[in-house]
Amino acid sequence: MTIGLVIVTYDSAAFVPRLVAAIAAQTRRPDRVVFADNASRDDTRAVLARVLAEAGLAARVLALDANTGFAHANNVAVASLDDCDAVALLNPDAFPEPGWLARLEAAAVRHPDAGSFASRLMRDGAPGILDGAGDVYHVSGVVWRHGHGRLLAEVPGALDEREVFAPCAAAALYRRADWMAVGGFDERYFCYVEDVDLGFRLRRRGRACWYVPDAVVAHMGSATAGVGSAFAVYHGHRNVTWTFVKNMPGRLLWRHLPAHLAACVAGVAWFAWRGQLAAYLRAKRDALAGLAPFVRERRAAAPLAADVFAAIDAQLTRGSLLTRGRGRGTGLAALAFKAAWRMKHVARLVVPAALRQRVGRALFRRAYATSGPAVVAPGAPKPVTGPFGLNVIGYLRAESGVAEAARTTLRACRAAGVPAAAIEYAREAPSRMQEMLPDGFSRSPEFGVTLLHLNADQSAYAIADHADALTGKYRIASWNWELPEFPAVWPEAERQLDEVWAPSLFCAEAFRRRLTIPVTHMPYAIDVPVPSGVGREALGLQRDAFVFLFVFDAFSVPARKNPMAVVEAYRRVRAAVARPTQLVLKVINAASDTALARDLQQAAAADPSLVLIDRYLARPDLNALLQAADAYVSLHRSEGFGFTIAEAMALGKPVVATGWSGNMDFMTRENSCPIDYALVTLESDYGPYTRGQRWADPDVAQAAAQMTRLVTDAGMAATLGAQAAQDIREHLSPLAVGRRIEARLRALRG
C-alpha cells in the first residue's frame, strides 16, 4: 500500500517542529508527505522548511495564497497524491506515536471493506485522559468524540478494535479511491464537522470505519482556533445542521427530526449560559439560509440499498444526550456543574454566596465524586517518597496569569536544576491556548511531589480528573487570592491536599486564617526575555513619546484591575506636561464585559494618544511591549502578587502602582512609586469578591503627580528603574525562586 500524508497548517509555527519529529520517527514512514499552508500569518513556512531539512524528511509544501479553510486545503493536497492508495491526515497539533501509521496500515489490510480508519487520540499533556476514540453520531445530529475528556480506563471500547461511525480527521486514514469517489471534504463547511460529513457520505457508499486503538496520537485540540471559541461554535453548529439534512436517510430524517430540533432548542439555553448565544444563533440562522443546495443534492442522490440503510441505522447513537457519558465527570450532574462554573460571574449577581457554595459542592460531589479518606489528617506530617523533583499540573498552554505562574515555576526548577514534569490541564480553560514549553509535556507524574498551579475553585476539579495519577503523591496547590479574607475553600480540595503555596506574604496571611494545612510562601519567578528587532515602530508607538503601559485581563474582574483610574490619572498628566506622551492599555477578553469595552473604546476615541490593544499578543510581542514602555502604571484595588508589575520592574521600568496587597512584597519607595490608598468596603459582589470585604481605593491625584514626575525627571525614572531591576533579579529571578523550591522539596523529604 502506498500512503500519502497530508497536514494542513495555519499559524502553526509553534507546533511543526514537534510534528515533523514525530513523522520522522514513524516505524512506517509515509511514501509521500504534503503540507498545505493556509496563508499562515506567522513564520510557519520558514520554520517548516528548516525542520524538514533538519529531519531529512522529503515533503512538498503547498503555499496557498489565502486561508481557504481546512476542507479545501485537504482536498487540494489529497488531489495531488494521485499515485497513493491511501491518504493519512494529521492536524499540526496532533503528534503520533512511532507505530501510528504502521498500525493504521495493518488495520486497512485486515478490513478491506472499510473506507476510513480512526486513531486513538489522547489529550496531550493530560496523563490517561482520552481525547477521542472515534466520532459518534447521535440520532439528533449532535456529534462528539467517544470518551472525550474521560479517563481511558473508564471508557467502554476505548481499547477495542471496533467499528465506529467516522474518524476524527485530526489523525485518520482514508482509502484515496473512496475519498475521491465521494468528493472529499465539503468545502462549504470551511472547517469543523467536515470529517463526520465525509464519514456519513462514505457510509452511504457502503464503506465502514474502523477504530484502531493501538494507533495512538497525542492531540492538543483547537490549538489555533481556541477551545470552545466563538469561531468553533459558529462553524461547528452550522455544519451540524447541514450534515443532518444532507445525509440522514429519508425515513430516518423524518423520524429523528424532532430530536434534532430539540437539540437545537437546548443549544440556545446552553450557549446562553456559556455567553456565546450570538455565535450559536448566527450559526443556526446561516444553516437555514444555506440549506437549499443540500436539499437539492439529497433529492438527486440515488436510493440507498437496504443493507446500507441498516448499517447506517445501526451506527447511530441513541439515548439522552444528558447521560451520554457514564464515567466520573459525565452525565447531567457534570453538565449542570460545568454550566454553573462557567456562569459563576453572572450567578454572583443574583445568588447569595452561601447558597452558591452549597449548590456547587453538591453538584461537584455528584459529578466528580471522590471516595476515601483525606490524604492526611489536618496537621499530620506525611512522608514524601518517590524520585526527587516536582510534577507541575496547570493550564500550561493558556495565555493567562495563572498559566504564566505555572510556567515560571517550571523555569525556576530548570534554573536551579530541580527535575520537573510539566503536565497540562486544559479542562474549561477560558483563555487562548497557544503558549508552548521548550521542554514539552510529560504524560504522567514522575516525582514524589505534585504541584497544582490552578485557582482554588478549580483545584478539586483537577484533583478528581487526576485522582489515579496523584495516588501516593505529596500534593501541593499554588493558589492566588487578592483580598484579606480568603473564602471557604472547597472542602473536597483542601481535604485532598497536603500543603498550599502562596505567591506573596499577603496571600499567605489570608490562607493561614482559613486553612488547616501548611501554607508556604513561594513567590513566582520573573523572567522577561525580550526579542530583538521589535521596537516601537513595529508596535505602533511614537518614537519620541513618554509611554505609560498597563496590561490586564478582563477575566480578572475589571473593578479590581481599575483601568479607568489609570485613564483618569493619565488625563491629568496630559494636561500637566508639554512633552508628547502615550498611554497603552493592553487588554484581553474585554468583550466579556460590555461596559468595560465601551468605556475603553470611548476613552481611546476621545484621546488619540491613548492606544488600546484589545487582543492577544504572542508572549515575545508582549515582552517587547513591556520593554518599549517608559513606565508601568497599575492603580489596582488588590493584587495577589502583581505579575505584570514585577515583569516591568525586571526590565528596569519605573512603576506607579497602588501601595497595597501582594505587590508590596517587592515594591519599595526606593525602587518604585507606591500610591497611597484608602481601604473601602465592597457594597456589592464583584466576581468572586463578595460584599463586606475590603480593598484599596488608590489616590488618583497622587498617581498623576508621580507619573508627571517620571515624565519630567529623567534621573528619577532611571534611578527607580535600575533599583527595581536589581531587586527583582536578586529576589525573584528563576534561580532565586528555584533555590527556594529546591529547599522546600528537600525539607519535605526530611
N, C-alpha and C positions, 0 to 999 in steps of 0.2 A: 504494500500500500504506500502510495506517495502522499505525504501530508504537507500542506502549506499552513503556516501560522500567521495570523493576522492580529495586529494590535492597533487600535485607533487611539491616538494621543491628542490631548488638548490641555495646554498649560500643565504638562506632566513632567517638567524637568526634575522635580524632586523625587520622582518615582522610577524613572527609566534606568538609572544605574543598578538599582536592586533587581529590577525586572530583567534586564539584559543578563545579569549574572545568573539569575535563576534559569533563563533559557539556555545559556551556555552550559549549565550544569546538568541538563537533561541526559539521562542514560540513553534515550532515543531522541536524537535531535531532529527537529523538523527539516524536511527536504528544502523547503523554501520559507523565507521569512519576509513579511511585508509590514512595514509601519505606514499607516496613513495618518498624517498630521493635519488636524483640522484648524490650520492657521493659528497655532499657539501664539499667545501674546508674550510669553516668557521665552527663555532660550532653550526650549525643548529640542529643537532641531540640532543646535550646536552640541548640546550635551549628548544627544543620541549618537551623533557622528563620532564623538570622542569615545564613548563607552563601547560602541560596536567595534571600533578599531582596537581598543584595549583588550576586548574579549576575543578578538579574532573571529567574530561572528559575521558571516555574509548576510546582508539584508538589503532589501530595496526600500527606500523611503519615498512615499508619495506625498509631495508637499502641496496640499490643497490651498487654493487662494482665499478661501473663506471657511468659516465654521459651518459646514454643511450638515452637521448632525451625525450622531453615532450610526444611524441606519445607513445613510448614503455612503459614508466613508467606508464602512464594512463592505457594502456592495461593490464599490469600486475596487477595493483590494481583492475580494474574492473573485471578481471577474478577471483579474489579471493572472490568476493562478489556474490557467486553463490546462496545465499539464499535471494537475494534482487530483487524486482520487477523493481526498478528504481535506477539509479545512478546519483548523482549530482556532478558536478565538480566545484572546486574553484581554482583560482590561489592564491598563497600565498600573493600577493599584492591586493587581492580583498576582501573587508570587507562588508559582508551582513548586512542589517538592520534586526532587530529581527524577522520580519514576512516573511522574504525572502523564506525560504523553505516551509512554510505552504502555501504560495500563489502559488508557483510552483506546489505543490501537488494538490491544488484545481483546477488549470488550467488543469492538467493531467486528472482529473476526468471529467471536462467539455468537453474535446476534446479527446475522446478515439481513434480518427483516426490519432492523431499526434504522431510522434516518438520522438520529441525533443521540448524543451521549452527554450526560450531566456529570460534573465533578462534585466532590465533597468540598464545600467551601467552609473553612474555619475562620473565625474572626481574628484578624491579625492583631497580635499583642494581647489577646484575651485567652489565657490558657483554658483549654477544654470547652470553649464556647463555640457552638456551631453557627456558621453564618448562612448555611443553606444546604439541604440535601435534595436538590431538585425543586422545580417550580410546581406549585399546587394551583389548580384552577377550581374555584368554588362555583356551584350552580348559579350563584348570584352574579358571577363575573368578577368577583374580587380575587386577586392573585396574591400569593406570597411565597417565600422560600420556606420549604418544610424545615421545621426546627429552628428557624432563625432566632438567634439570641438566647438559645437554651443550652444547658449543659449537654454535651454529646451523649453522655451515658444515660440521659433521661429521655432521649428522642427515639421513639419506636422506628425501626427500619433504617436508622442512620448508618449502620454498619453492614447493611444487607444489600447485595446487588439485586435490583428490582426495577420494574417498570414504573416510570413516573410520567407526569403529564408533559413536561417540557424541561429543557435545561436552562439554567441561568447563563446568559451569554457572557458573563464575566469570565467564565472558563468552561468552554464546551467544545465538542467535536461534532461536525456535520459531514455527511456524505455530500460531496460537491454536486453530484448529479441531482440529488434531491433538492438541494438549495436552489440550483438554477431552474429546476422544473417548476418550483412554486414562486420564483421571482425574488428570493432572498428576503431581506427585511423590507417592510413597507416604509418608504422614505417619507411618507406623510406624517409618520409618528415622530420624526426627528430623533427622539430618544425616549427610553422608558417603555416597558411592556412590549417592545418590538420583538423580544425573544419569545414571549408567550404567544404572541400573534403568529410568529413563524412556526412555533411548535404546534399550534392549533391547525394551521394550514397543512403542515406535514402529516398530521393525524388524519385530516380529511383526505389525504392522498393514500392513507393506509400505512403510514410509516410511524412506528412506535419510537419511544425514547427510553433509554435505559440509564439508570443511575449507577455510577461506578464508585463505590465508597473508598477504594484504595487509590484513586486519582485525586490527591489532596492538594488544595491551593489555599494559601493564606490571603484573605481578602480584607482590604480596608473598608471599601464600600462608600460610594458617593464622595470620594475624596476631593473631587473637583467641584461638583455641583453643590455639595453640602448636604449632610444628613438631614432629611426632613425639610429641606429648603422649600421656599415658595415655588421655585423652578421645578423641583421634583414633584411637588403636589400637583401643579398645573398639568405638566405633561403626563404624569402617571395616571391621573384620574380622567383626563380627557381620553387617553388611549385605552383605558379600561372599557369605557362605553363603546368605543369604536370596535374593539376586539369582540365584545359580546354580540353586537349587532351583525358584524361582518361574518362571524364564524359559527355561531351556535346553530346546529341543525334545526330545521323548521319546527318540528314538533317540540323539541327541547326549548327552542326560543320562546314560544308562547307559554310553555309550562313554567319556565323559570323567570319570565319577565317580571312578575310581581316581586320575586326575590331581588332582582336587580334594582327595581325601583325602590324597594325598601332599603337596600344598601345605600342607594344614593341619598335618600332622606336621612338615614342615620349618619351619613358622612357630613351633612350640614351641621348637625349637633356636635359631632366630633371635632371638626375643623374650626367651629366657632370656639370651642373650649381651647383649642391649640392656638387661637389667634390668627388662623390662616383661612378664614372663611372666604375672603375676597378671591384668593387664588383658586380655591375649590369651586366656587360658584362660576368663576370665569372658565374653568376647565369644563364644567358641565354645559355651560352656555355654548362654548365653541364646539363641544362634542355634538350637540344637537344641530348646530348650524352646519356642520360638515358631514352630516350623516348621508345625504343624498347619494354621493358616489358609492358608498359602501352598500346601500340598499340595492342600487342597480347591479353591482357586482354579485351580490348573493343571488339575485334573481337570474343572472346569466350563468351561474355555476351549475355544473351537472349534478343530478341527484346522487346522494350517497348510497353506496351498496349497503345492504343490511348488516354485514359483518363489520363494516367500518363504523356505521352508526352505533352499533352495540359496543364497539371498542371505545369510542369517544364517551358514550354514556357511562361506561364502567370506570373511566378515569376521572370523571367529575367528582369533586368532593362535596359531601352533603353535611348537614348538621348546622348548629348555631355558630355563627361567627364569633359570638362572645365566649365560647368554650372551645375554640379551635385547638388550643394547646392544653395539655394535661399535666405539665410539669410545674415546678416552682416558678413563679413569676408569670404565669399564664392564666387565662380564664377571666371571668367577669370581675373578680376582686382586683386582679392586677390591672385590668383596663381602667377600673374606677380609680385605683391608686395613681396610675400614670396620669390620668386626666386631672385629678386633684393636684398632683405635684406640678404639672405644667401650668395650672391656673392659680397657683398659690398667691400670686400677686393680686389677682382680682378677688380671691376669697378673703384676703385680709381686709378688704374694704367693707365687707358685709357680714363676716362670720367672726364671732368672738374668738380670741386666741385659744382659750381653754377648750372650746368645742372643736376648733380646727385640729388641735393636737390630739384630742381623744379620738376623733374620727380617723385621722391619719394613722395613728398607731393601730387601730382596729383593722383598717384596710391592709396595712403593711403585714400584720400578723397573718392575715388570711392569704395574701398573695405570695409572701416571702417567708413563710413560717420556718423558723429555725428551732430545733429542739435541743435539749441537753443543757447542762449547767453552764454558768458563766465561765469564761476562760480562767479566771482567778477569783477567789473571794476578795472583796474590796480590801485593799491594803496589804494583801498577802504577796510575798515575793514569788516570782516564777522563774525557774532556771531557764536560761537560753541555751538551746542545743543546736546542732547543725553547723554547717560551714559559716565562718565569719564573713559578714557582708550585709547588704541591705537590699531587700526587694522593694521597689517603688511602684505602687499602683496609682494611676491617675489619668486625667484627660490629657495624655501626653502629646496629642496632635492638635489640641484645641488652641485657638488664638484668644486666650483669656488670661486674666491674672492668676487664677487658681492653677491653671495648667502651666503657666510660666514658673510658678513657685515649685512645682514638681520637677520641671526641667532644671531649675537652678540647683535643686538637691542632687540631681544626677551629676551636674557639673562639679559640685563641691566634692562629691565622692571621687570623681575622676581625678580632681586636682590633688587630693590627699592620698590617693592610692587605695581607697576603700572599694572593695569589689561591690558592684551593684548590678541588679537586674531590673530592666525597665519593662513594666507590664501595663499595657494600655487598657483603660476602662472607658468605653465610648457610649454607654447607655445614657440616653437623654441629654447628651452634651448639647447645649444651646448655641455654641459658637461655631464659626467656621473651623474646619479641621484640615489645615494644610501645613502645620509645623512638622518638621522631621527631626529625628535624632541621629547624630553622626554614627552612633554605635548600634543603631537598630533596636529592635524589641526582643524580649525574651518570651518564651512560651509559657513558662511556669516559674513560681518562686524557687530560687536556687539556694537561699541562705536562711539562717535561723530567725531573722528579724524581718518583718514586713511593715512598711510604712504606707498608709493610705493617705494620699495627698488629695483630699476631697473636702467639700464643705460638710459641716456637721450633719445637716439634714439629708445628705446623700450617703453617709457612711454606712448606715445599716443596709441600705440598698446594695452597695458594693460588697459588703461582707456576706450577704445572702448569696450573691452571684458567685462569689469566690470561696464559698464555705469549704469545699473539698480541698482546694489548694492551700487554704490557710490553716488547715488542721495541724496542730503541733507547733505553729509559729508564734513567736512573741509579736504581738500586734500593737502597732502604734498608729494613731491618727494625727496628721498635721492639720490643725484647724485654724481658721482665722475668724475673728469677731471684732466688731467695731465699736461696741458700747460697753460701759462698765458692768452692766447686768447681762450675763450670759443666759439665754433662755433654757428651759428644761430640755436637755438633750434627749434624743430618742433613747428610751431605756434599752431597746434591742441593740443599739450601737455601743453604749457605754458598757453594758454587761459582757460584751464580747471583745473589749479592748483591754490591753494591759497598761497603756500609757497614752498621753496626749502631748504633742509638741506644740508650743506656742511661738509664733514668729517674733513677738515683742513682749516686753515686760507688762505692757498694758493688757494684752490678751491673756498672759499667764495669770495675772491677778484676777481677771474676770472668771477664768476657768476654775481656779482654785476655790473660789467662793461656792461653786456649784458642784464640781466633780469630786468623786471619792477616790479616783485612781490617780497615780502620779502625773504631775504636769512638769514638763521640762522646757525651759526657754531655749529655742533653737531657731535663730534668725534665718531668713532667706539669704542666699548668696547673690551678690550683684556682680554681673559681668556683662559689659555692653560693647561687643566688638562692632566697630564702625566700618562699613565697606568703603573702599577707596573710589574716588571718582563720582560720588553722589553729593554734589554741592547744592547751594541754594537755588541756582537756576533750574536744576533738574527737579527740585521740589516746588517750584513756583513761588519762591520767596525773593524779596528785594535784596540786592547785594549790600546796600548801604544802610538798611534799616536796623534798628534795635528790635530783635524779635523775641517776644514772650511766647511761651508754649504751655498748653495744658492738655493732657491726654486722659481720656476716661472712657468707660464702657457704660452705656445706659442701662444695661442689665444690673449694674451695681447700685442702682437706686439714685436717680438724678438729684433728689432732695438732699441726699448725703454728699454727693460729689459737688453740688452747689456751683455749677458752671456760670450761672448768671451773675453771681457775685464777682467772678473774675472779669466778666464783661463790664460790669459797673466800675470796678477798680481801673480797668484799662481806659474807659471813657475819661476818667479823671486825669489819668496820665497824659492822654492825648491833648487835653486842654491845658496841661501844665508845661509841656516841653515843645521845643521847636524842631528837634531832630526827628527825622522820619522813624516811625515805629510800626510794628505789626504785632497782632495777636493771632496765634494759630490755635484753633480749637480742633483737636483731633479726637473724633468720637466714633465709636462703633455701636450698632444696634439702636441708633436714635429713632428709627421708625417704630420701635416698640413703645414709644411714649409720644403720643401725638402732640401734647402741649410742649414738650421739650423740643421736638423737631421744629415746631412752629416758631418758638422763641429764638432758637439758634438761627434759623433762616432769616427771620426778621432782623436780628442783630447784624448778620452779615450783609444784608441788603442795605441797611442804614449806614454802614461804615465800610468803605472799600478796603481799609487797612486791616479789617478782621477777616481772616482766612479760615473758612470752615472746611475741614476734611472729614466728611461723614461716610467713610468707607474703611474696609480693612486694608492694611498695608502689610506686605511681607515683612518679617522681622528685620532683615537688613535695612529696608527702607525706613522702618520706624526708628531704628537706631541712628540712621543718617539724619532723620528729622530732629532727634534729640541733640545730636551733635551740631546741627545747623542753628539751633536756637541760641540766643544770648542769655536767657534766664528762663526759669521754670516757675510757674505760679500754680498753687493749689489752695484754694480757700474752702477746703472741705469742712464738713461738720464733724467728721470722725474718720479715722483710718485704723485698720487693724495693724498694718505695717507701713504702707506708703511706698509701694513698689516703684512707681514712676518718679517719685521724689528722689529716692535713693539712686535710681539709674541716672537721673540728671546730675546729681551731685558727683557720681562716679566719673562723669565726663567733665568735671570741673565747672559746672554751671552754677551760678548763684541762684538760690531758691528762696522764694517768698511763699510761706505756707503757714496754715493755721498751727499755732503752737500747742496743740493738744492731741492726745491719743498716741497710736503706735509709732508715728514718725519721730516722736521726741526721743526715741532710743538713740537716734543718730544725728538729729538736728540740734545744734547749739547756736548761741549768739556769735560764736567765733567762726562758724562755717556756713551760716545761712541767716535768713531773716524770719524768725518765728513771729507770728502775728498774734496779738492779744485777742481775747475772746471772752464771751460771757456764756456760761452754761445755761441752757434753756431746756424746759420740759416739753417733750413732744405732746402735742394736744390731739394728735390722731396717729394712726398707724402709717408708716412709710415702708412698704415692702415688709421685711422681717423685723423692722424696728418698731416696737409697739408703743402705744400711748402710755405716758407716765415715765418713760425712760428719759435720760438727758443726753444732749450732745452740744457741741460748741456752735456759737454764732460769732464768726470772726469779724473783726473790726475792719470794714472795707476801706474806710478813710486811711487808717494806718497802713494797710496793704498798698493803697495807691501811693502814699508818701514814700514807702520803701521802694516800690517799683520805679518811681520818679528818680530817686537817688541812684539806683542802678544805671539808669539811662544817662544821668548827668555826671556821675562819679565813676570813671573807668577804673580807678585804683581800688575803690571799694569792691566793685564787682570782681576784679581779678583776685583780690586777697581772699574773699569769701570762697570763690570757686576753687582756688588752689588748696585751701584748707579742707574743703569738702571732699575733694578727690583723695587727699591723703587719708582722711578719717575713714572713708568708705573702704579704701584699699587695705587699711590696717585691720578693720574690724569685720567687714562684710565681703571680702574677696572670696572666691571659691575655695582658695587654700585655707583661709582663716576659718570659714564655716566648716569645711571638710574636716579639719582637725577637731573641731567641736563634735562633729558627728562620730568620728573615729573614737574619741574619748568616751562618748556616751555608750557606743556599742561595746567597747571593751569593759566598761563598768558593768554593763548588764550581764556579761559573762563571768563576772566575779574575778 
